[in-house]
Amino acid sequence: MAKADLPRWGERIFPWRGGLWTVFFLLVLGYARPSLRSCLLGVIPLVGGQLLRFWAAGTIGRYRGEEVGAVQLVTWGPYAFVRNPLYLGNAAIGLGWAIMANSPEVLGVFLLAFLAIYGGAIIPYEESFLEKKFGPAFRAYRDRTPMFFPRLPFPKKWRGPFDRAVLWRSERHSLWVTLGGSVVLISRLWW
């Protein structure tokens, strides 16, 4: 697949990006061999990922939908450190589930699938949209801000608007999925 085709592939799977987590979770559940230790360790990235999602959601405002869109180019809050904090939060939650599952196979499949689906398709699709809409402003942001891993030194200007009210509206689905999935996964200790 050519690099130019990635945004088109991303456009096709973008509406299904939430459903991809269901498939991943079923894989995790099927291969899970959790221990008390793996569950305790897995909770650390899982909670960190959900907190990052809260911060990003309160910064970006309403964002859920089947089509990519943006009212403004958000470059503050977690978006000052990485371009994709919502997906980085997803990655941390998925990593937490993989650790809780206590299965190297699940961890490997998760990492490969996440990089292929998000890094290889969905993010290029979103960034193609942002570049068309915001032009030089987005290109400058992309050049100075890494996709997933913050670089040092951290940006000095990262504070900006944050809307707590958006958390419940936009993040309740993610929170319930994360909590529900985690409870089911932890319950595998007994069955």
Residue frames as qw, qx, qy, qz and C-alpha x, y, z in Angstrom:
[[0.000, 0.891, 0.455, 0.000, 0.00, 0.00, 0.00],
 [0.412, 0.449, -0.017, 0.793, 1.47, 3.36, -1.03],
 [0.211, -0.248, -0.459, 0.826, 1.77, 6.17, 1.50],
 [0.249, -0.031, -0.201, -0.947, -0.76, 8.22, -0.50],
 [0.539, -0.275, -0.693, -0.392, -3.33, 5.42, 0.00],
 [0.305, -0.154, -0.759, 0.555, -3.10, 5.53, 3.81],
 [0.236, 0.110, 0.271, -0.927, -5.49, 8.47, 4.28],
 [0.606, -0.003, -0.444, -0.661, -8.05, 6.73, 2.03],
 [0.571, -0.127, -0.805, 0.099, -7.76, 3.53, 4.06],
 [0.132, -0.118, -0.581, 0.795, -8.02, 5.64, 7.22],
 [0.410, 0.003, -0.070, -0.909, -11.18, 7.28, 5.89],
 [0.655, -0.097, -0.643, -0.383, -12.76, 3.85, 5.40],
 [0.597, -0.232, -0.719, 0.269, -11.99, 2.59, 8.90],
 [0.026, 0.259, -0.313, 0.913, -12.37, 5.92, 10.76],
 [0.612, -0.342, -0.094, -0.707, -16.09, 5.38, 11.55],
 [0.906, -0.177, -0.375, -0.084, -15.21, 1.95, 12.96],
 [0.314, 0.526, -0.587, 0.529, -12.31, 3.04, 15.18],
 [0.506, -0.396, 0.463, -0.611, -14.32, 2.47, 18.37],
 [0.955, 0.030, 0.005, -0.294, -15.45, -0.97, 17.24],
 [0.644, 0.477, -0.555, 0.225, -11.84, -1.96, 16.71],
 [0.158, -0.466, 0.659, -0.569, -11.45, -1.78, 20.49],
 [0.846, -0.101, 0.241, -0.464, -14.23, -4.35, 20.88],
 [0.893, 0.336, -0.300, 0.013, -12.35, -6.76, 18.62],
 [0.317, 0.533, -0.627, 0.471, -9.14, -6.14, 20.55],
 [0.468, -0.390, 0.517, -0.601, -10.88, -6.66, 23.88],
 [0.952, 0.029, 0.042, -0.302, -12.38, -9.98, 22.75],
 [0.725, 0.438, -0.472, 0.245, -8.88, -11.08, 21.74],
 [0.027, -0.518, 0.609, -0.600, -7.57, -10.02, 25.14],
 [0.718, -0.244, 0.342, -0.555, -10.36, -11.85, 26.92],
 [0.951, 0.196, -0.173, -0.163, -9.87, -15.02, 24.89],
 [0.720, 0.352, -0.455, 0.389, -6.15, -15.23, 25.65],
 [0.253, -0.732, 0.320, -0.546, -6.22, -13.76, 29.16],
 [0.779, -0.187, -0.542, 0.254, -4.40, -15.58, 31.93],
 [0.089, -0.798, 0.178, -0.568, -4.46, -12.79, 34.51],
 [0.602, -0.207, -0.598, 0.486, -2.75, -12.93, 37.85],
 [0.302, -0.871, -0.312, 0.230, -3.22, -10.58, 40.76],
 [0.453, -0.476, 0.218, 0.722, 0.19, -9.08, 39.95],
 [0.272, 0.219, 0.575, 0.740, -0.58, -8.57, 36.23],
 [0.088, -0.794, -0.558, -0.223, -3.91, -6.92, 37.10],
 [0.383, -0.812, -0.137, 0.418, -2.27, -4.54, 39.57],
 [0.412, -0.293, 0.383, 0.773, 0.48, -3.65, 37.08],
 [0.208, 0.411, 0.667, 0.586, -1.97, -3.24, 34.21],
 [0.117, -0.858, -0.486, 0.119, -4.11, -0.78, 36.14],
 [0.361, -0.577, 0.068, 0.730, -1.24, 1.75, 36.11],
 [0.123, -0.061, 0.512, 0.848, -1.16, 2.46, 32.34],
 [0.057, -0.563, -0.777, -0.275, -4.93, 1.94, 32.16],
 [0.211, -0.824, -0.394, 0.349, -5.67, 4.70, 34.68],
 [0.280, -0.475, 0.242, 0.798, -2.98, 6.92, 33.14],
 [0.137, 0.185, 0.704, 0.672, -4.53, 6.43, 29.70],
 [0.097, -0.730, -0.666, -0.120, -8.01, 7.31, 30.89],
 [0.274, -0.761, -0.175, 0.561, -6.72, 10.42, 32.71],
 [0.240, -0.239, 0.451, 0.826, -4.91, 11.49, 29.53],
 [0.036, 0.456, 0.747, 0.482, -8.15, 11.00, 27.58],
 [0.187, -0.815, -0.495, 0.237, -9.99, 13.18, 30.13],
 [0.276, -0.606, 0.105, 0.739, -7.40, 15.94, 29.76],
 [0.170, -0.014, 0.635, 0.754, -7.48, 15.74, 25.95],
 [0.019, -0.602, -0.758, -0.253, -11.29, 15.64, 25.81],
 [0.200, -0.826, -0.359, 0.386, -11.63, 18.68, 28.05],
 [0.262, -0.485, 0.296, 0.780, -9.12, 20.50, 25.87],
 [0.091, 0.035, 0.708, 0.699, -10.49, 19.65, 22.44],
 [0.510, 0.158, 0.150, -0.833, -14.20, 19.82, 23.26],
 [0.832, 0.234, 0.391, -0.315, -16.73, 17.66, 21.46],
 [0.059, 0.567, -0.719, -0.398, -14.95, 15.26, 19.12],
 [0.468, 0.072, 0.880, -0.011, -16.90, 12.03, 18.71],
 [0.604, 0.559, 0.027, -0.568, -18.38, 11.32, 15.32],
 [0.854, 0.192, 0.458, 0.154, -18.20, 9.17, 12.24],
 [0.572, 0.713, 0.075, 0.398, -16.51, 11.88, 10.21],
 [0.576, -0.177, -0.164, 0.781, -13.29, 13.71, 10.92],
 [0.035, 0.869, 0.272, 0.412, -13.72, 17.38, 11.74],
 [0.507, -0.300, -0.303, 0.749, -12.20, 20.30, 13.63],
 [0.021, 0.951, 0.307, 0.018, -13.45, 23.77, 14.43],
 [0.002, -0.938, 0.341, -0.061, -9.99, 25.00, 15.37],
 [0.724, 0.328, -0.527, 0.300, -6.42, 23.70, 15.52],
 [0.673, -0.727, 0.044, -0.126, -5.88, 22.79, 19.17],
 [0.642, 0.471, -0.432, 0.423, -2.22, 23.16, 20.16],
 [0.204, -0.569, 0.500, -0.621, -2.45, 23.57, 23.95],
 [0.836, -0.291, 0.294, -0.360, -2.97, 21.20, 26.85],
 [0.774, -0.193, 0.578, 0.171, -1.84, 17.67, 26.02],
 [0.703, 0.649, 0.244, 0.157, -1.84, 18.67, 22.33],
 [0.059, 0.936, -0.347, 0.019, 1.22, 20.85, 23.06],
 [0.483, -0.522, 0.702, 0.035, 3.16, 17.70, 24.00],
 [0.321, 0.019, 0.893, 0.315, 1.85, 15.20, 21.42],
 [0.304, 0.058, -0.403, -0.861, -0.42, 15.49, 18.38],
 [0.635, -0.170, -0.619, -0.429, -2.59, 12.52, 19.33],
 [0.146, -0.299, 0.721, -0.608, -3.21, 12.42, 23.08],
 [0.800, -0.013, 0.171, -0.575, -6.60, 10.70, 22.74],
 [0.891, 0.274, -0.351, -0.084, -5.02, 7.85, 20.80],
 [0.295, 0.436, -0.712, 0.465, -2.03, 7.79, 23.16],
 [0.507, -0.234, 0.507, -0.657, -4.58, 7.40, 25.96],
 [0.920, 0.145, -0.080, -0.356, -6.16, 4.53, 24.00],
 [0.654, 0.426, -0.598, 0.182, -2.72, 2.96, 23.62],
 [0.047, -0.384, 0.707, -0.591, -2.12, 3.17, 27.37],
 [0.744, -0.074, 0.314, -0.586, -5.53, 1.63, 28.10],
 [0.901, 0.293, -0.269, -0.172, -4.86, -1.16, 25.58],
 [0.409, 0.463, -0.694, 0.370, -1.40, -1.70, 27.06],
 [0.384, -0.313, 0.590, -0.638, -2.99, -1.90, 30.51],
 [0.893, 0.069, 0.110, -0.431, -5.43, -4.55, 29.30],
 [0.775, 0.415, -0.473, 0.052, -2.62, -6.49, 27.60],
 [0.122, 0.439, -0.729, 0.510, -0.58, -6.43, 30.82],
 [0.624, -0.175, 0.442, -0.620, -3.63, -7.47, 32.84],
 [0.910, 0.223, -0.168, -0.307, -4.18, -10.37, 30.41],
 [0.553, -0.557, 0.616, 0.068, -0.68, -11.60, 31.25],
 [0.835, 0.320, 0.427, 0.136, -0.15, -12.79, 27.68],
 [0.299, -0.468, 0.413, 0.722, 2.89, -11.86, 25.55],
 [0.281, 0.327, 0.753, 0.498, 0.88, -12.80, 22.43],
 [0.016, 0.864, 0.502, -0.025, -1.83, -10.28, 23.27],
 [0.270, -0.785, 0.087, 0.551, 0.77, -7.59, 23.92],
 [0.345, -0.194, 0.615, 0.682, 2.48, -8.24, 20.58],
 [0.186, 0.542, 0.730, 0.372, -0.76, -8.30, 18.60],
 [0.092, -0.895, -0.360, 0.247, -1.95, -5.13, 20.32],
 [0.285, -0.651, 0.245, 0.660, 1.23, -3.19, 19.56],
 [0.272, 0.012, 0.707, 0.653, 1.29, -4.25, 15.91],
 [0.087, 0.662, 0.711, 0.219, -2.43, -3.63, 15.39],
 [0.153, -0.865, -0.246, 0.410, -2.33, -0.25, 17.13],
 [0.257, -0.511, 0.384, 0.725, 0.61, 0.98, 15.06],
 [0.212, 0.184, 0.772, 0.571, -0.92, -0.31, 11.82],
 [0.006, 0.717, 0.683, 0.136, -4.46, 0.95, 12.38],
 [0.175, -0.921, -0.208, 0.280, -3.84, 4.23, 14.17],
 [0.333, -0.637, 0.355, 0.598, -0.31, 5.14, 13.11],
 [0.313, -0.059, 0.738, 0.594, -0.68, 3.78, 9.61],
 [0.050, 0.481, 0.738, 0.470, -4.24, 4.74, 8.68],
 [0.186, -0.832, -0.521, 0.045, -6.43, 6.77, 11.03],
 [0.348, -0.710, -0.007, 0.612, -3.85, 9.38, 12.01],
 [0.284, -0.072, 0.505, 0.812, -2.67, 9.99, 8.41],
 [0.011, 0.617, 0.682, 0.394, -6.34, 10.44, 7.44],
 [0.273, -0.861, -0.356, 0.237, -6.98, 12.94, 10.24],
 [0.392, -0.557, 0.178, 0.710, -3.74, 14.80, 9.55],
 [0.269, 0.245, 0.609, 0.705, -4.52, 15.01, 5.85],
 [0.106, -0.806, -0.551, -0.190, -7.80, 16.70, 6.79],
 [0.396, -0.804, -0.139, 0.422, -6.08, 19.06, 9.26],
 [0.429, -0.239, 0.368, 0.789, -3.43, 20.01, 6.72],
 [0.142, 0.486, 0.610, 0.610, -6.08, 20.85, 4.12],
 [0.238, -0.848, -0.464, -0.093, -8.12, 22.87, 6.61],
 [0.411, -0.876, -0.009, 0.251, -5.36, 24.69, 8.52],
 [0.625, 0.731, -0.126, 0.244, -2.49, 24.64, 5.99],
 [0.425, 0.556, -0.470, 0.538, 0.78, 26.22, 7.20],
 [0.457, -0.568, 0.381, -0.569, -0.44, 26.42, 10.82],
 [0.965, -0.157, 0.130, -0.165, -0.93, 22.64, 10.93],
 [0.818, 0.410, -0.265, 0.304, 2.36, 21.95, 9.15],
 [0.088, 0.650, -0.475, 0.587, 4.23, 24.09, 11.70],
 [0.705, -0.420, 0.337, -0.460, 2.44, 22.29, 14.54],
 [0.994, 0.099, -0.029, -0.025, 3.21, 18.87, 13.02],
 [0.618, 0.555, -0.377, 0.409, 6.88, 19.79, 12.59],
 [0.019, -0.564, 0.531, -0.632, 7.33, 20.84, 16.22],
 [0.658, -0.265, 0.441, -0.549, 5.04, 18.32, 17.96],
 [0.036, 0.218, -0.965, -0.140, 5.66, 14.55, 17.95],
 [0.573, -0.185, -0.598, -0.529, 2.90, 12.08, 17.13],
 [0.789, -0.421, -0.430, -0.125, 3.04, 10.06, 20.37],
 [0.759, -0.329, -0.282, 0.486, 6.17, 10.54, 22.46],
 [0.081, -0.996, -0.023, 0.022, 6.88, 13.99, 23.94],
 [0.719, 0.328, -0.198, 0.579, 10.33, 15.35, 23.32],
 [0.490, -0.711, -0.171, 0.476, 12.47, 17.31, 25.70],
 [0.026, 0.115, 0.585, -0.802, 12.52, 20.07, 26.56],
 [0.121, 0.618, 0.773, -0.080, 8.78, 20.26, 27.09],
 [0.130, 0.610, 0.309, 0.718, 7.01, 23.23, 25.50],
 [0.135, -0.078, -0.453, 0.878, 6.79, 26.27, 27.76],
 [0.438, 0.094, 0.034, -0.893, 3.39, 27.34, 26.42],
 [0.195, -0.122, -0.954, -0.193, 0.88, 24.57, 26.93],
 [0.120, 0.401, 0.680, -0.602, -1.89, 26.09, 29.02],
 [0.203, -0.102, -0.468, -0.854, -5.19, 26.91, 27.37],
 [0.637, -0.165, 0.039, -0.752, -8.96, 26.50, 27.65],
 [0.148, 0.002, -0.984, 0.096, -10.34, 23.40, 29.35],
 [0.584, -0.213, -0.132, -0.772, -14.04, 22.50, 29.57],
 [0.203, -0.137, 0.903, -0.353, -14.90, 20.12, 32.43],
 [0.666, 0.266, 0.319, -0.619, -18.50, 19.87, 31.21],
 [0.647, 0.462, -0.475, -0.376, -17.38, 18.10, 28.04],
 [0.039, -0.360, 0.921, -0.143, -15.88, 15.22, 30.03],
 [0.506, 0.161, 0.755, -0.384, -19.18, 13.56, 30.84],
 [0.664, 0.581, 0.061, -0.466, -20.69, 14.25, 27.41],
 [0.570, 0.646, -0.476, -0.177, -17.72, 13.07, 25.40],
 [0.195, 0.466, -0.843, 0.184, -15.88, 10.63, 27.63],
 [0.686, -0.201, 0.473, -0.515, -18.61, 8.69, 29.40],
 [0.932, 0.276, -0.132, -0.195, -18.66, 6.02, 26.70],
 [0.537, 0.529, -0.590, 0.290, -14.89, 5.57, 26.89],
 [0.236, -0.449, 0.643, -0.574, -14.99, 5.51, 30.68],
 [0.835, -0.065, 0.302, -0.455, -17.75, 2.88, 30.84],
 [0.878, 0.379, -0.291, -0.028, -16.00, 0.70, 28.24],
 [0.318, 0.550, -0.650, 0.417, -12.70, 0.98, 30.11],
 [0.428, -0.340, 0.599, -0.585, -14.28, 0.22, 33.50],
 [0.901, 0.079, 0.145, -0.402, -16.54, -2.55, 32.23],
 [0.788, 0.452, -0.414, 0.055, -13.78, -4.20, 30.23],
 [0.133, 0.534, -0.692, 0.467, -11.41, -4.02, 33.17],
 [0.632, -0.239, 0.497, -0.544, -13.93, -5.58, 35.56],
 [0.947, 0.223, -0.033, -0.228, -14.60, -8.44, 33.11],
 [0.609, 0.542, -0.530, 0.232, -10.87, -8.95, 32.59],
 [0.138, -0.472, 0.685, -0.538, -10.13, -8.95, 36.33],
 [0.817, -0.109, 0.286, -0.489, -13.01, -11.41, 36.85],
 [0.816, 0.371, -0.439, -0.067, -11.00, -13.87, 34.71],
 [0.018, -0.504, 0.761, -0.407, -8.98, -14.47, 37.88],
 [0.515, -0.074, 0.695, -0.496, -11.87, -16.68, 39.00],
 [0.821, 0.351, 0.353, -0.278, -12.98, -18.42, 35.79]]
